Amino acid sequence: MTLTDNLTKCGGRDEVSSGQTGSYLKPGATVWFTGLPCSGKTTIGNYLLKNLGDLGHRVELLDGDLLRHTISSGLGYSRDDREENIRRIAFIAGLLSKHGVITLVATISPYRSIRDKVREGIPNFIEVYVNAPLAVCEKRDVKGLYLKARNGELLHFTGISDPYEPPLNPEVVCYSDRETVEESVRKICEWLKRRNAM
């Protein structure tokens, strides 16, 4: 059974057809983490995932690395391919959010224009800029990808040979080099409460 199989329409609103009879779904939201590689997007996302799950919220994490090997396995790293990857992720996130799921997306998504288009297409969109200096991200890189990029062994690497365009007006900025994961999660939860998603 899929997520949407458990939903029926009632009075123009989505209602859970089993397990929550008579109770309407809270509005979902998409929390979109963006930042340099190794800035801490997935780390914060996983902590938030557990936090929200423990509180009984319907929540899902879409991890960019995992999706690169599944729904976007045929794409490369040109600008067009990167934007197509983001469109695919945004489509899934929008569907989940529409049905009351707090959807966490952890992906570099380096280009501001495609992130702005995603924002336009998802009503309850919360952009989270995971801001860490490039030098800090390089130190965290246990896979050695930054080093390979600097040595010319890895092309189109964001932050080295490809640009990263920081958000201009994100809802949340997490300074992952100087605040704890708990502090970052607390800030995001405050925005989810403002949007009536938790």
LOMI-643025 format. One line per 3 residues: for each residue x, y, z of N, C-alpha, C, O. Coordinates in Angstrom, 1 decimal. Layout:
BEGIN
X,Y,Z,X,Y,Z,X,Y,Z,X,Y,Z | ...
//
This chain:
BEGIN
0.8,-1.2,0.0,0.0,0.0,0.0,0.9,1.2,0.0,1.8,1.3,0.8 | 0.6,2.2,-0.9,1.4,3.4,-0.9,0.8,4.4,0.0,-0.3,4.2,0.6 | 1.5,5.5,0.2,1.1,6.6,1.1,-0.3,7.1,0.7,-1.2,7.3,1.5
-0.5,7.3,-0.6,-1.7,7.9,-1.1,-2.9,7.0,-1.1,-4.0,7.4,-1.2 | -2.6,5.6,-1.0,-3.7,4.7,-1.0,-4.5,4.8,0.3,-5.7,4.4,0.3 | -3.9,5.4,1.3,-4.6,5.5,2.6,-5.3,6.8,2.8,-5.7,7.2,3.9
-5.5,7.5,1.7,-6.2,8.8,1.8,-7.5,8.8,1.0,-7.5,8.3,-0.1 | -8.5,9.4,1.6,-9.7,9.6,0.9,-10.1,11.1,0.9,-9.7,11.8,1.9 | -10.9,11.6,0.0,-11.4,12.9,0.0,-12.6,13.1,0.8,-13.6,12.2,0.7
-12.7,14.1,1.6,-13.9,14.3,2.4,-14.1,15.8,2.6,-13.3,16.5,3.2 | -15.1,16.3,1.9,-15.4,17.8,2.0,-14.3,18.6,1.4,-14.1,19.7,1.9 | -13.6,18.1,0.4,-12.6,18.8,-0.2,-11.3,18.8,0.5,-10.3,19.5,0.0
-11.1,18.0,1.6,-9.9,17.9,2.3,-9.4,16.5,2.4,-10.3,15.6,2.3 | -8.1,16.2,2.5,-7.6,14.9,2.6,-7.9,14.4,4.0,-7.6,15.1,5.0 | -8.4,13.2,4.1,-8.6,12.6,5.5,-8.1,11.2,5.5,-8.2,10.5,4.5
-7.5,10.8,6.6,-6.9,9.4,6.7,-8.1,8.5,6.8,-9.0,8.7,7.6 | -8.1,7.4,6.0,-9.2,6.5,6.0,-9.1,5.3,7.0,-10.1,4.6,7.2 | -8.0,5.1,7.6,-7.9,4.1,8.6,-6.9,4.6,9.7,-5.9,5.2,9.3
-7.2,4.3,10.9,-6.2,4.6,12.0,-6.5,6.0,12.6,-6.1,6.3,13.7 | -7.0,7.0,11.7,-7.2,8.3,12.2,-8.6,8.8,11.8,-8.8,10.0,11.4 | -9.6,7.9,11.8,-10.9,8.3,11.4,-11.4,9.5,12.1,-11.4,9.6,13.3
-11.9,10.5,11.2,-12.5,11.7,11.8,-11.5,12.8,12.1,-11.9,13.9,12.5 | -10.2,12.6,11.9,-9.2,13.6,12.1,-8.6,14.0,10.8,-8.1,13.2,10.0 | -8.5,15.3,10.6,-7.9,15.8,9.4,-6.4,15.9,9.5,-5.8,16.1,10.6
-5.7,15.7,8.4,-4.3,15.7,8.3,-3.8,17.2,8.6,-4.4,18.1,8.1 | -2.7,17.3,9.3,-2.1,18.6,9.4,-1.4,18.9,8.1,-1.1,18.0,7.3 | -1.3,20.2,7.7,-0.6,20.5,6.5,0.8,20.0,6.5,1.5,20.1,7.5
1.3,19.4,5.4,2.7,19.0,5.3,3.6,20.2,5.0,3.1,21.3,5.0 | 4.8,19.9,4.9,5.8,21.0,4.6,7.0,20.3,3.9,7.3,19.1,4.1 | 7.7,21.1,3.2,9.0,20.6,2.6,10.1,21.5,3.2,10.2,22.7,3.0
11.0,20.8,3.9,12.2,21.5,4.5,13.4,21.2,3.6,13.8,20.0,3.5 | 13.8,22.2,2.8,14.8,22.0,1.8,16.2,22.4,2.3,16.5,23.6,2.4 | 17.1,21.4,2.6,18.4,21.7,3.0,19.3,22.0,1.8,19.4,21.1,0.9
20.0,23.1,1.8,21.0,23.3,0.7,22.3,23.8,1.3,22.3,24.5,2.4 | 23.4,23.5,0.7,24.7,23.9,1.2,25.8,23.2,0.5,25.5,22.2,-0.3 | 27.0,23.5,0.7,28.2,22.9,0.1,28.2,21.4,0.5,27.6,21.0,1.5
28.9,20.6,-0.3,29.2,19.2,0.1,29.8,19.2,1.5,30.8,19.9,1.7 | 29.4,18.3,2.3,29.9,18.1,3.7,29.6,19.2,4.6,30.3,19.4,5.6 | 28.6,20.1,4.3,28.3,21.2,5.2,27.5,20.7,6.4,27.4,21.4,7.4
26.8,19.5,6.3,26.0,19.0,7.4,24.6,18.8,7.1,23.8,18.6,8.0 | 24.2,18.9,5.8,22.8,18.8,5.5,22.1,17.5,5.9,21.1,17.5,6.6 | 22.7,16.4,5.6,22.2,15.1,5.9,22.2,14.8,7.4,21.3,14.2,8.0
23.3,15.3,8.1,23.4,15.1,9.5,22.3,15.8,10.2,21.6,15.2,11.1 | 22.0,17.0,9.9,20.9,17.8,10.5,19.6,17.1,10.1,18.7,17.0,10.9 | 19.5,16.8,8.8,18.2,16.1,8.4,17.9,14.9,9.1,16.7,14.6,9.5
18.9,14.0,9.3,18.6,12.8,10.0,18.2,13.0,11.5,17.4,12.3,12.0 | 18.9,14.0,12.1,18.5,14.3,13.5,17.1,14.8,13.6,16.3,14.5,14.5 | 16.7,15.7,12.6,15.4,16.2,12.6,14.4,15.1,12.3,13.3,15.1,12.9
14.7,14.2,11.4,13.9,13.1,11.1,13.5,12.3,12.3,12.3,12.0,12.5 | 14.5,11.9,13.1,14.3,11.2,14.3,13.5,12.0,15.3,12.5,11.5,16.0 | 13.8,13.3,15.5,13.1,14.1,16.4,11.6,14.2,16.1,10.8,14.0,17.0
11.3,14.4,14.8,9.9,14.6,14.4,9.2,13.2,14.5,8.0,13.1,14.9 | 9.9,12.1,14.1,9.3,10.8,14.2,8.9,10.4,15.6,7.9,9.9,15.9 | 9.8,10.8,16.5,9.6,10.4,18.0,8.4,11.2,18.5,7.7,10.8,19.4
8.1,12.4,17.9,7.0,13.2,18.3,5.7,12.7,17.6,4.6,13.3,17.9 | 5.8,11.7,16.8,4.6,11.2,16.1,4.2,11.8,14.8,3.1,11.6,14.3 | 5.1,12.6,14.3,4.8,13.3,13.0,5.1,12.4,11.8,5.9,11.5,11.9
4.3,12.6,10.7,4.6,11.8,9.5,5.7,12.6,8.8,5.6,13.7,8.4 | 6.8,11.9,8.6,8.0,12.6,8.1,8.8,11.6,7.2,8.9,10.4,7.5 | 9.5,12.2,6.2,10.3,11.4,5.3,11.5,12.2,5.0,11.4,13.5,4.8
12.7,11.6,4.8,13.9,12.2,4.4,14.3,11.8,3.0,14.4,10.6,2.7 | 14.4,12.7,2.1,14.9,12.5,0.7,16.4,12.9,0.7,16.6,14.1,0.6 | 17.3,11.9,0.6,18.7,12.2,0.6,19.2,12.3,-0.8,19.1,11.4,-1.6
19.9,13.4,-1.1,20.4,13.7,-2.5,21.3,12.6,-3.0,21.2,12.2,-4.1 | 22.2,12.1,-2.1,23.1,11.0,-2.6,22.4,9.8,-2.9,22.7,9.1,-3.9 | 21.4,9.4,-2.1,20.7,8.2,-2.4,19.8,8.3,-3.7,19.8,7.4,-4.5
19.2,9.5,-3.9,18.4,9.7,-5.0,19.2,9.8,-6.3,18.7,9.4,-7.4 | 20.5,10.2,-6.2,21.4,10.2,-7.3,21.6,8.8,-7.9,21.9,8.6,-9.1 | 21.5,7.8,-7.0,21.7,6.4,-7.4,20.4,5.7,-7.8,20.5,4.5,-8.1
19.3,6.4,-7.7,18.0,5.7,-7.9,17.3,6.5,-9.0,17.4,6.2,-10.2 | 16.5,7.4,-8.7,15.6,8.1,-9.7,16.4,9.0,-10.6,15.9,9.3,-11.7 | 17.7,9.3,-10.3,18.5,10.2,-11.2,19.8,9.5,-11.6,20.8,10.2,-11.9
19.8,8.2,-11.6,21.0,7.4,-11.9,21.6,7.7,-13.3,22.8,7.5,-13.5 | 20.7,8.1,-14.2,21.2,8.4,-15.6,21.7,9.8,-15.8,22.1,10.1,-17.0 | 21.6,10.6,-14.8,22.0,12.0,-15.0,23.5,12.3,-14.6,24.1,11.6,-13.8
24.1,13.3,-15.3,25.4,13.6,-15.0,25.5,14.9,-14.1,24.6,15.0,-13.3 | 26.5,15.7,-14.3,26.7,16.8,-13.4,26.8,18.2,-14.1,27.3,19.2,-13.6 | 26.2,18.2,-15.4,26.1,19.5,-16.1,25.0,20.3,-15.4,24.2,19.7,-14.6
24.9,21.5,-15.7,23.9,22.4,-15.1,22.5,21.8,-15.4,21.6,21.8,-14.5 | 22.3,21.5,-16.7,21.0,20.9,-17.1,20.6,19.7,-16.3,19.5,19.5,-15.8 | 21.6,18.8,-16.1,21.3,17.5,-15.4,21.1,17.8,-13.9,20.3,17.1,-13.3
21.9,18.7,-13.4,21.6,19.0,-12.0,20.2,19.6,-11.7,19.6,19.3,-10.8 | 19.8,20.5,-12.7,18.5,21.0,-12.5,17.4,20.0,-12.7,16.3,20.0,-12.0 | 17.6,19.1,-13.6,16.6,18.0,-13.8,16.5,17.1,-12.6,15.4,16.7,-12.2
17.7,16.8,-11.9,17.7,16.1,-10.7,16.9,16.8,-9.6,16.1,16.1,-8.9 | 17.0,18.1,-9.5,16.2,18.9,-8.5,14.7,18.8,-8.8,13.9,18.7,-7.9 | 14.4,18.9,-10.1,13.0,18.9,-10.5,12.3,17.5,-10.1,11.2,17.5,-9.6
13.1,16.5,-10.3,12.6,15.1,-9.9,12.4,15.0,-8.4,11.3,14.6,-7.9 | 13.3,15.5,-7.6,13.2,15.5,-6.2,12.1,16.3,-5.7,11.3,16.0,-4.8 | 12.0,17.5,-6.3,10.9,18.5,-5.9,9.5,17.9,-6.2,8.6,18.1,-5.4
9.4,17.1,-7.3,8.1,16.5,-7.6,7.7,15.5,-6.5,6.5,15.5,-6.0 | 8.6,14.7,-6.1,8.3,13.7,-5.0,8.0,14.5,-3.7,7.1,14.2,-3.0 | 8.8,15.5,-3.4,8.6,16.2,-2.1,7.3,16.9,-2.1,6.6,16.9,-1.1
6.9,17.5,-3.2,5.6,18.2,-3.3,4.4,17.2,-3.1,3.5,17.6,-2.4 | 4.5,16.0,-3.7,3.5,15.0,-3.5,3.3,14.6,-2.0,2.3,14.5,-1.4 | 4.5,14.3,-1.4,4.5,14.0,0.0,3.9,15.1,0.9,3.1,14.8,1.8
4.4,16.3,0.7,3.9,17.4,1.5,2.4,17.6,1.3,1.7,18.0,2.2 | 1.9,17.5,0.1,0.5,17.6,-0.2,-0.4,16.7,0.6,-1.5,17.0,1.0 | 0.2,15.5,1.0,-0.6,14.6,1.8,-0.2,14.5,3.2,-0.2,13.5,3.9
0.3,15.7,3.7,0.5,15.8,5.2,1.8,15.3,5.7,2.0,15.2,6.9 | 2.8,15.1,4.8,4.1,14.6,5.3,5.0,15.7,5.4,5.1,16.6,4.5 | 5.8,15.8,6.5,6.9,16.8,6.6,8.0,16.1,5.8,8.6,15.1,6.3
8.4,16.7,4.7,9.4,16.1,3.8,10.7,16.9,3.9,10.7,18.1,3.7 | 11.7,16.2,4.3,13.1,16.8,4.5,13.9,16.4,3.2,14.0,15.2,2.9 | 14.4,17.4,2.6,15.2,17.2,1.4,16.6,17.7,1.7,16.9,18.8,1.9
17.6,16.8,1.6,19.0,17.1,1.8,19.8,16.9,0.5,20.1,15.8,0.1 | 20.0,18.0,-0.2,20.7,18.0,-1.5,21.4,19.3,-1.7,20.9,20.4,-1.3 | 22.6,19.3,-2.4,23.4,20.5,-2.6,22.6,21.5,-3.3,22.6,22.7,-2.8
21.9,21.2,-4.3,21.1,22.1,-5.2,21.7,23.5,-5.3,21.3,24.4,-4.7 | 22.8,23.5,-6.1,23.7,24.7,-6.0,23.2,25.9,-6.7,23.7,27.0,-6.4 | 22.2,25.8,-7.6,21.7,27.0,-8.3,20.5,27.6,-7.7,19.5,27.0,-7.5
20.6,28.9,-7.5,19.5,29.7,-6.9,18.2,29.7,-7.7,17.1,29.6,-7.1 | 18.4,29.7,-9.0,17.2,29.9,-9.9,16.3,28.6,-9.8,15.1,28.8,-9.7 | 16.9,27.4,-9.7,16.0,26.2,-9.7,15.4,26.1,-8.3,14.3,25.6,-8.1
16.2,26.5,-7.3,15.6,26.4,-5.9,14.4,27.4,-5.8,13.4,27.1,-5.1 | 14.5,28.5,-6.4,13.4,29.5,-6.4,12.2,28.9,-7.1,11.0,29.2,-6.7 | 12.4,28.2,-8.2,11.3,27.5,-8.9,10.6,26.5,-8.1,9.4,26.3,-8.1
11.4,25.7,-7.3,10.9,24.7,-6.4,10.0,25.4,-5.4,8.9,24.9,-5.1 | 10.5,26.5,-4.8,9.7,27.3,-3.8,8.4,27.7,-4.4,7.4,27.6,-3.7 | 8.3,28.1,-5.6,7.1,28.5,-6.3,6.1,27.4,-6.4,4.9,27.6,-6.4
6.6,26.1,-6.6,5.7,25.0,-6.8,5.3,24.2,-5.6,4.4,23.4,-5.7 | 5.9,24.5,-4.4,5.5,23.8,-3.2,5.0,24.8,-2.2,5.8,25.7,-1.7 | 3.7,24.8,-1.8,3.2,25.8,-1.0,3.8,26.0,0.4,4.1,27.2,0.7
4.1,25.0,1.1,4.7,25.1,2.4,6.2,24.8,2.4,6.6,23.7,2.9 | 7.0,25.7,1.8,8.4,25.4,1.5,9.3,26.2,2.5,9.1,27.4,2.7 | 10.2,25.5,3.1,11.1,26.1,4.1,12.5,25.8,3.6,13.0,24.7,3.7
13.2,26.9,3.2,14.6,26.7,2.8,15.5,26.9,3.9,15.5,27.8,4.7 | 16.4,25.9,4.1,17.4,25.9,5.2,18.8,25.9,4.6,19.2,24.9,3.9 | 19.5,27.0,4.8,20.8,27.1,4.3,21.8,26.6,5.3,22.0,27.2,6.4
22.4,25.5,5.1,23.4,24.9,6.0,24.8,25.6,5.6,25.4,25.1,4.7 | 25.1,26.6,6.4,26.2,27.4,6.1,27.5,27.0,6.8,27.6,27.1,8.1 | 28.5,26.5,6.1,29.7,26.1,6.7,30.8,26.6,5.7,30.7,26.5,4.5
31.9,27.2,6.2,33.0,27.6,5.4,33.6,26.5,4.6,33.6,25.3,5.0 | 34.1,26.8,3.4,34.6,25.8,2.5,35.7,25.0,3.2,35.8,23.8,3.0 | 36.6,25.7,3.9,37.7,25.0,4.6,37.2,24.0,5.6,37.8,22.9,5.8
36.1,24.3,6.3,35.5,23.3,7.2,35.0,22.1,6.5,35.1,21.0,7.0 | 34.3,22.4,5.4,33.7,21.3,4.6,34.8,20.3,4.1,34.6,19.1,4.1 | 35.9,20.9,3.7,37.0,20.1,3.2,37.6,19.2,4.3,37.9,18.1,4.1
37.7,19.8,5.5,38.2,19.0,6.6,37.3,17.8,7.0,37.7,16.8,7.5 | 36.0,18.0,6.8,35.0,17.0,7.1,34.9,15.9,6.1,34.3,14.8,6.4 | 35.5,16.1,5.0,35.3,15.2,3.8,36.2,13.9,4.0,37.3,13.8,3.6
35.5,12.9,4.5,36.2,11.6,4.8,36.4,10.8,3.5,37.3,9.9,3.4 | 35.7,11.1,2.4,35.8,10.4,1.2,36.9,11.0,0.3,37.3,10.4,-0.7 | 37.4,12.1,0.6,38.5,12.7,-0.1,38.1,13.3,-1.5,38.9,13.5,-2.4
36.8,13.7,-1.6,36.3,14.2,-2.8,36.8,15.6,-3.1,37.1,15.9,-4.3 | 36.9,16.4,-2.1,37.4,17.8,-2.3,38.9,17.7,-2.8,39.2,18.4,-3.8 | 39.7,16.8,-2.3,41.1,16.7,-2.7,41.1,16.2,-4.1,41.9,16.7,-4.9
40.3,15.3,-4.5,40.3,14.8,-5.9,39.9,16.0,-6.8,40.4,16.1,-7.9 | 38.9,16.8,-6.4,38.5,17.9,-7.2,39.6,18.9,-7.4,39.8,19.4,-8.5 | 40.3,19.2,-6.3,41.4,20.1,-6.4,42.6,19.6,-7.2,43.3,20.4,-7.8
42.7,18.3,-7.3,43.7,17.7,-8.1,43.3,17.5,-9.6,44.1,16.9,-10.4 | 42.1,17.9,-9.9,41.6,17.7,-11.2,41.1,16.3,-11.6,40.8,16.0,-12.7 | 41.0,15.5,-10.6,40.5,14.1,-10.8,39.0,14.0,-10.8,38.4,13.0,-11.3
38.3,15.0,-10.3,36.9,15.0,-10.2,36.4,16.3,-10.7,36.6,17.4,-10.2 | 35.7,16.3,-11.9,35.2,17.5,-12.5,33.8,17.8,-12.0,33.1,17.0,-11.5 | 33.4,19.1,-12.2,32.1,19.6,-11.9,31.8,19.4,-10.4,30.7,19.0,-10.1
32.7,19.7,-9.6,32.5,19.5,-8.1,32.1,20.8,-7.5,32.9,21.8,-7.6 | 31.0,20.9,-6.9,30.5,22.1,-6.3,31.4,22.7,-5.2,31.8,22.0,-4.3 | 31.7,23.9,-5.4,32.6,24.6,-4.4,34.0,24.7,-4.9,34.8,25.5,-4.4
34.4,23.9,-5.9,35.7,23.9,-6.4,35.7,24.2,-7.9,36.2,25.3,-8.2 | 35.2,23.4,-8.7,35.1,23.6,-10.1,33.7,24.0,-10.6,33.6,24.4,-11.8 | 32.7,23.9,-9.8,31.4,24.4,-10.1,30.9,25.3,-9.0,31.3,25.2,-7.9
30.1,26.3,-9.4,29.7,27.3,-8.4,28.6,26.8,-7.4,27.9,25.9,-7.7 | 28.6,27.4,-6.2,27.5,27.3,-5.3,26.9,28.7,-5.1,27.6,29.6,-4.7 | 25.6,28.8,-5.3,25.0,30.1,-5.1,24.1,30.1,-3.8,23.1,29.5,-3.8
24.6,30.7,-2.8,23.9,30.7,-1.5,22.5,31.4,-1.6,22.3,32.3,-2.4 | 21.5,30.9,-0.8,20.2,31.5,-0.8,20.3,33.0,-0.4,21.2,33.3,0.4 | 19.5,33.8,-0.9,19.4,35.2,-0.5,18.6,35.5,0.7,18.9,36.3,1.5
17.4,34.7,0.8,16.5,34.9,1.9,15.9,33.6,2.4,14.7,33.4,2.3 | 16.8,32.7,2.9,16.3,31.5,3.4,15.5,31.7,4.7,15.8,32.6,5.4 | 14.6,30.8,5.0,13.8,30.9,6.2,14.8,30.6,7.4,14.6,31.3,8.5
15.7,29.7,7.2,16.6,29.3,8.3,18.0,29.2,7.8,18.3,28.8,6.7 | 19.0,29.7,8.6,20.4,29.5,8.4,21.0,28.8,9.5,20.9,29.2,10.7 | 21.6,27.6,9.2,22.2,26.8,10.2,23.7,26.9,10.1,24.3,26.6,9.0
24.4,27.5,11.0,25.9,27.7,11.0,26.5,26.4,11.6,26.8,26.3,12.8 | 26.7,25.4,10.7,27.0,24.1,11.3,28.5,24.0,11.8,28.8,23.0,12.4 | 29.3,25.0,11.6,30.6,25.1,12.1,30.7,25.6,13.5,31.7,25.5,14.2
29.6,26.3,14.0,29.6,26.9,15.3,28.4,26.7,16.1,28.2,27.3,17.2 | 27.4,25.9,15.7,26.3,25.6,16.5,26.0,24.1,16.5,26.4,23.4,15.5 | 25.4,23.6,17.5,25.2,22.2,17.6,24.1,21.7,16.7,23.3,22.6,16.2
24.0,20.5,16.4,22.9,19.9,15.6,21.6,20.2,16.3,20.6,20.5,15.7 | 21.6,20.1,17.6,20.3,20.3,18.4,19.9,21.8,18.2,18.7,22.0,18.1 | 20.8,22.7,18.2,20.4,24.1,18.0,19.9,24.4,16.6,18.9,25.1,16.5
20.5,23.7,15.6,20.0,23.9,14.3,18.6,23.3,14.1,17.7,23.9,13.5 | 18.4,22.1,14.7,17.0,21.5,14.6,16.0,22.3,15.3,14.9,22.4,14.9 | 16.4,22.9,16.5,15.4,23.8,17.2,14.9,24.9,16.3,13.8,25.3,16.4
15.8,25.5,15.6,15.5,26.7,14.7,14.5,26.2,13.6,13.5,26.9,13.3 | 14.8,25.1,13.1,13.9,24.5,12.0,12.5,24.2,12.6,11.5,24.5,11.9 | 12.5,23.6,13.7,11.2,23.3,14.4,10.3,24.5,14.6,9.1,24.5,14.5
11.0,25.6,15.0,10.2,26.8,15.2,9.5,27.3,13.9,8.4,27.8,14.0 | 10.2,27.1,12.8,9.5,27.5,11.5,8.4,26.5,11.2,7.4,26.9,10.6 | 8.6,25.2,11.5,7.5,24.3,11.2,6.3,24.6,12.1,5.2,24.4,11.6
6.5,25.1,13.3,5.4,25.4,14.1,4.7,26.7,13.6,3.5,26.8,13.6 | 5.5,27.6,13.1,4.9,28.8,12.4,4.0,28.5,11.2,3.0,29.1,11.0 | 4.4,27.4,10.5,3.7,27.0,9.4,2.6,26.0,9.7,1.9,25.4,8.8
2.4,25.7,11.0,1.3,24.8,11.5,1.6,23.4,11.0,0.6,22.6,10.8 | 2.8,23.0,10.8,3.1,21.7,10.3,3.5,20.7,11.5,3.7,19.5,11.3 | 3.7,21.3,12.7,3.9,20.5,13.9,3.4,21.2,15.1,3.5,20.6,16.2
//
